[in-house]
Amino acid sequence: MARTAERADLTPVIGLEVHVQLETDTKVFCGCSTDPADDEAPNTRVCPVCLGLPGALPVLNEAAVEAAVKVGKALDADIPEETRFHRKNYYYPDLPKNFQITQYDAPLCADGTLEFSHEGERREVRVRRAHLEEDPGSLRHVREGTQDLDVRTTSVDRADYSLVDYNRAGTPLMEVVTEPDFRDPSEVRAFLEKLEEVLEYLGVFDAARDGSLRIDANLSMVDAAEFDADGGVSDDVLAEANRTEVKNISSHRGAEDALSYERSRQENLIERGKAVAQETRHFNETHGNTVSMRSKETEEDYRYFREADLPPLQVSDWKERIAIPELPDARRERFREEYGLDAESASKLTSRKAVADFYEEVAEAFDPDLAATWVADNLLGELNYRDVPIEDVTDRLDEFTRLVELVAADEVTTKNAEETVLRTMLDEGVGPDEVIEREGLGKADDDAVADAVREAIEENPDAVKDYHAGEGGALNFLVGQVMAKTGGSADPGTVNERLRAELDG
């Protein structure tokens, strides 16, 4: 079925299905490892269960259930007395059983919410359900005449054939399904960033894993007149506005780009009086467009029925028994209250759990503002420039703390510590004392600074004359001369004060 319309004041209505890979040691229904080796060959991390061989029986991984309950608690979702599994039947090459074990009418979590910030305002999105399921395998799309088997560089629409790897089959997933509460692709990106932040704090998710978060997004274009006073839209209106599903988006930015393209594509179709088909489309990250894959399946197409090999799971007491850690918003607020940080610093320092943990270690030994400056501005700035995650330097906390100690004790200038010592530490993997000694960056003593000030004044009479004539640049020139004479080891503020005293005395 397709829809045509005249050009109207159209607004996108977007809902998400976010597939989160849960961090467990083994797969969700078997004992195969979820930790791939760097040199792992295809189809080697498999067994009869995850290959779907006849007679193989699934056994539920308790750690996956615990991780899912933590997510449900973080989303303030309802966790039922009992949950159960179903078979979702469809054929796809990377689904060896021709069905997926998932949850249908009794999900582990339902009716949750997630708050996030978008363009300076707080937004809340309803989470319809979050359920456990198994991941299919993976496909590598190959173009004839090439040796490149990398799915990221060979797109499905250009492939001559595909190779199947079942190593990922059976990895535990949690599918988080939102209500159609988004009205702009940029909101989707902000939501995904917040969701990933919460998942990381829970310790159930590793963003560094390839394919750890994949997004399917549904988008419909709806006439603005159809929205109610609260910005909602009825199910009947959505049913009339055929939705397009964009599959297998792999990043926050990819989701925003895919939905921006899809919004424009549908607007152009409607403007030209053409049909908007209900279909499933693939997002091509290389070209930034979506391409048609197939007509959109309906719920009936999957022929759900109960998974007879897995009995219903009683989870009523799990919510009380399983604790969750302090979440990002709560930690952000605590940082403001406990450490007196401004909103921007608190936000930077809590965006990643590893960053927040690192900061608290430094703040135990130093003034919270000094610690915030060095972690949020200096360290994170250098790491971001190098595209290095904080996890790569957490084992060097003692070295970083020593650098802050040297600055606080006035044994090295802030400028040298920031511009030379820290950068050399990160580039060469050495400690701050070694850098300071090797580069001669120890702070100049008072006598050395006093001598350099007198020499700069004696050697630059024209600059002295300009200073007395009121030219502001003259003092900066003299400061530079003193800093050069001390090899940058003098404190610029102290130099400025001493020069003024000498010149005005």
ZITABEL-V66648 format. One record per residue. N is the residue number from 1. RES is the residue in three letters. PHI is phi in degrees with one decimal (999 if undefined). BURIAL is + if it has 16 or more other C-alpha atoms within 10 Angstrom, else -. D_FIRST is the distance of its C-alpha to the first C-alpha in Angstrom with 2 decimals. Layout:
BEGIN
N;RES;PHI;BURIAL;D_FIRST, N;RES;PHI;BURIAL;D_FIRST
END
This chain:
BEGIN
1;MET;999;-;0.00, 2;ALA;-130.8;-;3.79, 3;ARG;-131.9;-;7.03, 4;THR;-126.9;+;10.43, 5;ALA;-163.5;-;13.77, 6;GLU;-75.2;-;17.45, 7;ARG;-59.4;-;19.45, 8;ALA;-134.8;-;20.43, 9;ASP;-78.8;-;22.48, 10;LEU;-94.9;+;19.87, 11;THR;-126.8;+;20.77, 12;PRO;-73.3;+;19.29, 13;VAL;-117.1;+;18.81, 14;ILE;-126.3;+;19.62, 15;GLY;-127.8;+;20.30, 16;LEU;-121.6;+;22.14, 17;GLU;-124.3;+;22.85, 18;VAL;-105.1;+;26.30, 19;HIS;-98.7;+;27.94, 20;VAL;-106.6;+;31.70, 21;GLN;-78.6;+;34.18, 22;LEU;-82.3;+;37.00, 23;GLU;-82.7;+;40.54, 24;THR;-131.8;+;42.18, 25;ASP;-72.9;-;44.73, 26;THR;-128.3;+;42.91, 27;LYS;-68.2;+;39.41, 28;VAL;-72.5;+;37.77, 29;PHE;-126.0;+;38.50, 30;CYS;-152.5;+;41.34, 31;GLY;-95.6;+;44.42, 32;CYS;-68.7;+;43.26, 33;SER;-67.5;+;43.96, 34;THR;-99.0;+;41.33, 35;ASP;-102.2;+;43.72, 36;PRO;-73.6;-;43.25, 37;ALA;-82.0;-;46.30, 38;ASP;-60.7;-;46.37, 39;ASP;-103.1;-;47.09, 40;GLU;-64.1;-;44.79, 41;ALA;-85.4;-;43.73, 42;PRO;-60.3;-;40.24, 43;ASN;58.3;-;39.95, 44;THR;-115.3;-;43.34, 45;ARG;-100.5;+;42.47, 46;VAL;-138.6;+;41.02, 47;CYS;-148.9;+;42.14, 48;PRO;-56.8;-;41.06, 49;VAL;-70.2;+;39.11, 50;CYS;-76.0;+;36.91, 51;LEU;-88.8;+;36.55, 52;GLY;70.6;+;35.36, 53;LEU;-73.0;-;38.17, 54;PRO;-57.2;-;38.84, 55;GLY;87.5;-;41.08, 56;ALA;-77.6;-;40.69, 57;LEU;-114.1;-;40.33, 58;PRO;-77.7;+;38.98, 59;VAL;-128.5;-;41.33, 60;LEU;-70.6;+;39.99, 61;ASN;-82.3;+;41.47, 62;GLU;-62.5;-;43.11, 63;ALA;-62.8;+;43.14, 64;ALA;-67.4;+;39.34, 65;VAL;-65.6;+;39.22, 66;GLU;-60.9;+;41.88, 67;ALA;-63.2;+;39.99, 68;ALA;-65.8;+;36.81, 69;VAL;-63.9;+;38.95, 70;LYS;-60.2;+;40.42, 71;VAL;-62.6;+;37.02, 72;GLY;-59.5;+;36.19, 73;LYS;-65.9;+;39.52, 74;ALA;-65.3;+;39.01, 75;LEU;-88.3;+;35.68, 76;ASP;53.5;+;37.49, 77;ALA;-92.2;+;34.98, 78;ASP;-78.3;+;35.63, 79;ILE;-112.8;+;36.90, 80;PRO;-77.9;+;36.89, 81;GLU;-63.4;-;39.71, 82;GLU;-142.8;-;37.90, 83;THR;-129.3;+;35.02, 84;ARG;-148.0;+;33.69, 85;PHE;-111.9;+;31.70, 86;HIS;-132.1;+;28.81, 87;ARG;-103.2;+;27.42, 88;LYS;-103.7;+;23.93, 89;ASN;-94.5;+;23.15, 90;TYR;-163.1;-;21.48, 91;TYR;-100.3;-;22.91, 92;TYR;-153.3;-;23.82, 93;PRO;-57.4;+;27.10, 94;ASP;-93.9;+;28.71, 95;LEU;-113.7;+;28.18, 96;PRO;-64.0;+;31.15, 97;LYS;-85.6;+;30.70, 98;ASN;67.6;-;27.01, 99;PHE;-150.0;+;26.62, 100;GLN;-114.9;+;27.35, 101;ILE;-78.7;+;29.76, 102;THR;-146.7;+;28.32, 103;GLN;-125.9;+;28.24, 104;TYR;-115.9;+;25.67, 105;ASP;-95.3;-;26.82, 106;ALA;-137.6;+;30.28, 107;PRO;-67.6;+;30.12, 108;LEU;-68.2;+;33.46, 109;CYS;-137.2;+;32.76, 110;ALA;-150.1;+;30.65, 111;ASP;55.8;+;30.59, 112;GLY;-105.7;+;32.37, 113;THR;-145.7;+;32.63, 114;LEU;-139.6;+;33.61, 115;GLU;-93.8;-;35.39, 116;PHE;-152.2;+;35.61, 117;SER;-102.7;-;36.94, 118;HIS;-138.4;-;34.88, 119;GLU;52.7;-;36.74, 120;GLY;81.6;-;39.68, 121;GLU;-118.3;-;37.89, 122;ARG;-83.5;-;37.19, 123;ARG;-123.1;+;33.59, 124;GLU;-126.7;-;32.51, 125;VAL;-114.4;+;29.26, 126;ARG;-80.0;+;28.49, 127;VAL;-104.8;+;28.10, 128;ARG;-66.8;+;26.07, 129;ARG;-162.4;+;27.52, 130;ALA;-143.7;+;29.43, 131;HIS;-133.1;+;29.87, 132;LEU;-87.0;+;31.69, 133;GLU;-162.6;+;30.31, 134;GLU;-100.2;+;31.39, 135;ASP;-81.4;+;30.47, 136;PRO;-70.9;+;29.38, 137;GLY;-77.2;+;31.47, 138;SER;-133.8;+;30.97, 139;LEU;-111.5;+;30.05, 140;ARG;-116.5;+;32.09, 141;HIS;-89.8;+;30.44, 142;VAL;-121.0;+;33.02, 143;ARG;-102.4;+;33.26, 144;GLU;-55.7;-;35.55, 145;GLY;87.9;-;39.07, 146;THR;-118.5;-;39.09, 147;GLN;-103.8;-;40.81, 148;ASP;-81.7;-;38.66, 149;LEU;-105.7;-;36.80, 150;ASP;-88.4;-;35.82, 151;VAL;-62.2;+;32.14, 152;ARG;-77.8;-;32.64, 153;THR;-113.8;-;33.69, 154;THR;-119.8;+;31.62, 155;SER;-81.8;+;27.88, 156;VAL;-63.3;+;25.34, 157;ASP;-76.4;-;23.89, 158;ARG;-108.7;-;27.48, 159;ALA;-79.5;-;28.74, 160;ASP;-90.8;-;30.04, 161;TYR;-160.7;-;30.20, 162;SER;-128.3;+;30.28, 163;LEU;-105.3;-;33.11, 164;VAL;-110.6;+;32.74, 165;ASP;-123.6;+;35.13, 166;TYR;-94.5;+;35.24, 167;ASN;-59.1;+;37.84, 168;ARG;-83.7;+;35.34, 169;ALA;-59.3;+;33.80, 170;GLY;94.8;+;34.78, 171;THR;-63.5;+;35.50, 172;PRO;-70.2;+;34.98, 173;LEU;-119.9;+;32.01, 174;MET;-118.3;+;31.24, 175;GLU;-97.2;+;27.65, 176;VAL;-101.1;+;27.67, 177;VAL;-109.3;+;24.46, 178;THR;-93.1;+;24.52, 179;GLU;-74.5;+;22.95, 180;PRO;-76.6;+;20.79, 181;ASP;-98.6;+;24.10, 182;PHE;-91.2;+;24.20, 183;ARG;-121.3;+;23.86, 184;ASP;-155.9;+;25.13, 185;PRO;-58.4;+;25.22, 186;SER;-67.6;+;29.02, 187;GLU;-64.4;+;28.88, 188;VAL;-61.3;+;27.12, 189;ARG;-61.8;+;29.96, 190;ALA;-64.1;+;32.59, 191;PHE;-62.6;+;31.13, 192;LEU;-64.0;+;31.09, 193;GLU;-62.5;+;34.66, 194;LYS;-68.6;+;35.77, 195;LEU;-60.6;+;34.11, 196;GLU;-64.4;+;35.81, 197;GLU;-60.9;+;39.06, 198;VAL;-64.6;+;38.98, 199;LEU;-61.2;+;38.21, 200;GLU;-66.1;+;41.13, 201;TYR;-61.4;+;43.47, 202;LEU;-70.4;+;42.59, 203;GLY;75.3;+;43.68, 204;VAL;-110.4;+;40.63, 205;PHE;-151.5;+;39.05, 206;ASP;-125.7;+;40.27, 207;ALA;-64.4;-;38.42, 208;ALA;-75.7;-;40.47, 209;ARG;-70.2;-;38.85, 210;ASP;-64.7;-;36.40, 211;GLY;75.7;+;32.87, 212;SER;-71.3;+;34.18, 213;LEU;-140.1;+;31.30, 214;ARG;-128.6;+;27.73, 215;ILE;-122.0;+;24.80, 216;ASP;-110.5;+;21.06, 217;ALA;-124.9;+;19.55, 218;ASN;-108.2;+;16.34, 219;LEU;-131.4;+;15.85, 220;SER;-127.9;+;13.97, 221;MET;-99.9;+;15.37, 222;VAL;-125.1;+;16.50, 223;ASP;-61.2;+;18.75, 224;ALA;-58.0;-;22.25, 225;ALA;-68.9;-;22.94, 226;GLU;-83.5;-;20.68, 227;PHE;-82.7;-;23.03, 228;ASP;-82.8;-;25.91, 229;ALA;-64.2;-;29.54, 230;ASP;-91.4;-;29.47, 231;GLY;85.3;-;26.54, 232;GLY;-88.7;-;24.16, 233;VAL;-140.3;+;20.68, 234;SER;-75.5;-;19.44, 235;ASP;-63.0;-;16.95, 236;ASP;-64.2;-;15.16, 237;VAL;-63.7;-;14.90, 238;LEU;-64.0;+;13.65, 239;ALA;-64.4;-;10.93, 240;GLU;-72.6;-;9.78, 241;ALA;-88.6;+;10.37, 242;ASN;-51.5;+;7.91, 243;ARG;-93.3;+;10.71, 244;THR;-108.9;+;11.93, 245;GLU;-103.3;+;14.60, 246;VAL;-105.2;+;17.64, 247;LYS;-100.4;+;19.85, 248;ASN;56.9;+;23.60, 249;ILE;-84.3;+;25.07, 250;SER;-113.4;+;28.82, 251;SER;-153.4;+;30.51, 252;HIS;-61.6;+;30.61, 253;ARG;-65.2;+;30.70, 254;GLY;-60.3;+;27.94, 255;ALA;-64.2;+;25.64, 256;GLU;-63.4;+;26.61, 257;ASP;-65.6;+;26.24, 258;ALA;-62.1;+;22.84, 259;LEU;-73.6;+;21.40, 260;SER;-63.8;+;23.30, 261;TYR;-63.8;+;21.82, 262;GLU;-65.4;+;18.24, 263;ARG;-60.7;+;18.94, 264;SER;-64.5;-;20.38, 265;ARG;-61.3;-;17.62, 266;GLN;-70.2;+;14.95, 267;GLU;-60.0;+;17.62, 268;ASN;-65.6;-;18.35, 269;LEU;-61.9;+;14.86, 270;ILE;-65.3;+;14.67, 271;GLU;-61.7;-;18.31, 272;ARG;-91.5;-;17.76, 273;GLY;73.3;-;15.01, 274;LYS;-99.0;+;12.51, 275;ALA;-80.2;-;8.88, 276;VAL;-105.9;+;8.60, 277;ALA;-84.8;+;6.34, 278;GLN;-81.3;+;6.61, 279;GLU;-153.6;+;9.51, 280;THR;-105.7;+;13.22, 281;ARG;-125.1;+;15.70, 282;HIS;-107.4;+;19.47, 283;PHE;-90.6;+;22.01, 284;ASN;-97.2;+;24.80, 285;GLU;-64.5;+;27.83, 286;THR;-62.6;-;29.96, 287;HIS;-99.6;-;27.90, 288;GLY;71.1;-;26.35, 289;ASN;-129.7;+;22.76, 290;THR;-113.3;+;19.57, 291;VAL;-128.5;-;18.17, 292;SER;-68.8;-;15.03, 293;MET;-107.9;+;15.93, 294;ARG;-169.0;-;13.10, 295;SER;-67.6;-;9.61, 296;LYS;-71.9;+;10.14, 297;GLU;-72.1;-;12.11, 298;THR;-105.9;-;12.36, 299;GLU;-57.5;-;15.89, 300;GLU;-65.1;-;16.19, 301;ASP;-62.8;-;15.72, 302;TYR;-87.1;-;19.03, 303;ARG;48.2;-;21.06, 304;TYR;-60.2;+;23.51, 305;PHE;-150.2;-;27.04, 306;ARG;-60.0;+;30.42, 307;GLU;-80.5;+;32.42, 308;ALA;-70.8;-;35.51, 309;ASP;-85.9;-;37.70, 310;LEU;-125.4;+;37.60, 311;PRO;-71.6;-;39.03, 312;PRO;-55.9;-;37.90, 313;LEU;-108.3;-;39.41, 314;GLN;-83.8;-;41.57, 315;VAL;-124.0;+;41.18, 316;SER;-60.4;-;42.58, 317;ASP;-95.5;-;45.69, 318;TRP;-66.3;+;44.21, 319;LYS;-61.7;+;43.23, 320;GLU;-76.3;-;46.88, 321;ARG;-78.6;-;48.39, 322;ILE;-94.1;-;46.47, 323;ALA;-93.8;-;47.50, 324;ILE;-119.2;+;45.63, 325;PRO;-76.6;-;47.45, 326;GLU;-60.3;-;47.69, 327;LEU;-90.4;+;44.32, 328;PRO;-54.6;+;43.97, 329;ASP;-63.5;+;43.97, 330;ALA;-66.6;-;46.97, 331;ARG;-68.3;+;48.81, 332;ARG;-61.3;+;48.14, 333;GLU;-65.6;+;49.66, 334;ARG;-63.9;-;52.58, 335;PHE;-60.6;+;53.34, 336;ARG;-68.4;+;53.62, 337;GLU;-78.0;-;55.88, 338;GLU;-77.9;-;57.94, 339;TYR;-106.3;+;58.37, 340;GLY;69.0;-;58.09, 341;LEU;-81.9;+;55.40, 342;ASP;-75.5;-;53.37, 343;ALA;-60.7;-;49.61, 344;GLU;-66.2;-;48.88, 345;SER;-65.2;+;51.28, 346;ALA;-61.8;+;50.12, 347;SER;-66.6;+;46.50, 348;LYS;-59.9;+;47.49, 349;LEU;-77.6;+;49.66, 350;THR;-114.8;+;47.12, 351;SER;-65.8;+;44.01, 352;ARG;-129.3;+;44.95, 353;LYS;-60.5;+;46.88, 354;ALA;-63.4;+;49.19, 355;VAL;-67.4;+;50.07, 356;ALA;-61.9;+;50.82, 357;ASP;-62.6;-;53.00, 358;PHE;-62.4;+;54.82, 359;TYR;-60.4;+;55.49, 360;GLU;-63.7;+;56.94, 361;GLU;-63.7;-;59.32, 362;VAL;-70.7;+;60.59, 363;ALA;-68.0;+;60.76, 364;GLU;-66.8;-;63.07, 365;ALA;-102.9;-;65.72, 366;PHE;-134.8;+;65.30, 367;ASP;-55.9;-;64.53, 368;PRO;-57.0;+;60.81, 369;ASP;-68.0;-;60.36, 370;LEU;-63.4;-;62.08, 371;ALA;-62.2;+;59.98, 372;ALA;-64.5;+;56.77, 373;THR;-59.8;-;57.82, 374;TRP;-74.6;+;58.57, 375;VAL;-83.1;+;55.51, 376;ALA;-71.7;+;52.76, 377;ASP;-95.9;-;54.04, 378;ASN;-74.1;+;56.34, 379;LEU;-66.0;+;55.15, 380;LEU;-63.8;+;51.39, 381;GLY;-60.9;-;51.73, 382;GLU;-68.2;+;53.52, 383;LEU;-66.5;+;51.16, 384;ASN;-62.8;-;48.07, 385;TYR;-60.6;-;49.81, 386;ARG;-89.7;-;50.38, 387;ASP;56.5;-;46.92, 388;VAL;-113.6;-;48.81, 389;PRO;-74.5;-;47.61, 390;ILE;-60.1;+;50.07, 391;GLU;-59.7;-;50.25, 392;ASP;-74.4;-;52.19, 393;VAL;-123.1;+;55.07, 394;THR;-63.7;-;55.26, 395;ASP;-77.9;-;58.07, 396;ARG;-110.3;+;60.05, 397;LEU;-55.6;-;60.17, 398;ASP;-61.1;-;64.00, 399;GLU;-66.5;+;64.26, 400;PHE;-66.3;+;61.99, 401;THR;-61.7;+;63.90, 402;ARG;-63.2;+;67.13, 403;LEU;-63.9;+;65.97, 404;VAL;-62.1;+;65.22, 405;GLU;-61.1;+;68.61, 406;LEU;-64.0;+;70.37, 407;VAL;-67.9;+;68.74, 408;ALA;-63.7;-;69.60, 409;ALA;-85.2;-;73.18, 410;ASP;65.0;-;73.50, 411;GLU;-95.2;+;74.30, 412;VAL;-148.9;+;71.70, 413;THR;-71.1;+;70.24, 414;THR;-59.7;+;66.67, 415;LYS;-60.3;-;66.04, 416;ASN;-66.9;+;67.37, 417;ALA;-63.6;+;65.60, 418;GLU;-74.0;+;62.22, 419;GLU;-87.6;-;62.60, 420;THR;-120.2;+;64.69, 421;VAL;-64.8;+;65.16, 422;LEU;-61.4;+;61.58, 423;ARG;-64.2;+;60.13, 424;THR;-67.7;+;62.77, 425;MET;-56.9;+;62.19, 426;LEU;-72.9;+;58.48, 427;ASP;-75.7;-;59.09, 428;GLU;-112.3;-;62.07, 429;GLY;70.5;-;61.70, 430;VAL;-110.1;-;65.16, 431;GLY;-84.2;+;66.52, 432;PRO;-66.4;+;67.48, 433;ASP;-63.2;+;71.23, 434;GLU;-64.2;-;71.23, 435;VAL;-65.2;+;69.40, 436;ILE;-62.5;+;71.72, 437;GLU;-67.2;-;74.84, 438;ARG;-65.3;-;73.78, 439;GLU;-93.4;-;72.72, 440;GLY;63.5;-;75.58, 441;LEU;-100.5;+;73.32, 442;GLY;-57.8;+;75.54, 443;LYS;-66.0;+;76.04, 444;ALA;-64.9;+;79.17, 445;ASP;-78.0;-;81.98, 446;ASP;-59.4;-;83.40, 447;ASP;-64.6;-;86.37, 448;ALA;-64.4;-;84.22, 449;VAL;-65.8;+;82.00, 450;ALA;-61.5;+;85.09, 451;ASP;-63.3;-;86.61, 452;ALA;-65.4;+;83.43, 453;VAL;-64.4;+;83.26, 454;ARG;-62.8;-;86.89, 455;GLU;-64.2;-;86.44, 456;ALA;-61.8;+;83.35, 457;ILE;-68.8;+;85.28, 458;GLU;-67.0;-;88.37, 459;GLU;-84.3;-;86.49, 460;ASN;-132.7;-;84.34, 461;PRO;-61.7;-;86.63, 462;ASP;-64.3;-;84.39, 463;ALA;-66.9;+;81.48, 464;VAL;-64.2;+;83.90, 465;LYS;-63.0;-;85.05, 466;ASP;-64.1;-;81.46, 467;TYR;-60.9;+;80.72, 468;HIS;-69.0;-;83.70, 469;ALA;-86.3;-;82.53, 470;GLY;92.9;-;79.28, 471;GLU;-83.2;-;76.89, 472;GLY;-62.7;-;74.26, 473;GLY;-67.0;-;73.31, 474;ALA;-64.8;+;76.86, 475;LEU;-66.4;+;76.47, 476;ASN;-62.2;-;73.26, 477;PHE;-61.6;+;75.13, 478;LEU;-65.9;+;77.96, 479;VAL;-58.7;+;75.58, 480;GLY;-60.3;+;74.12, 481;GLN;-65.0;+;77.64, 482;VAL;-66.2;+;78.48, 483;MET;-63.0;+;75.26, 484;ALA;-66.1;-;76.09, 485;LYS;-67.2;+;79.62, 486;THR;-96.7;+;78.41, 487;GLY;63.7;+;75.73, 488;GLY;76.0;+;73.03, 489;SER;-90.3;+;74.57, 490;ALA;-91.9;+;75.59, 491;ASP;-78.5;+;73.43, 492;PRO;-58.0;+;72.39, 493;GLY;-64.1;-;72.86, 494;THR;-64.7;-;76.35, 495;VAL;-59.9;+;77.22, 496;ASN;-59.0;+;76.13, 497;GLU;-63.2;-;78.32, 498;ARG;-67.4;+;81.34, 499;LEU;-62.8;+;81.13, 500;ARG;-60.3;-;81.07, 501;ALA;-61.6;-;84.03, 502;GLU;-69.1;-;86.03, 503;LEU;-73.6;-;85.19, 504;ASP;-92.9;-;85.76, 505;GLY;-76.1;-;88.82
END
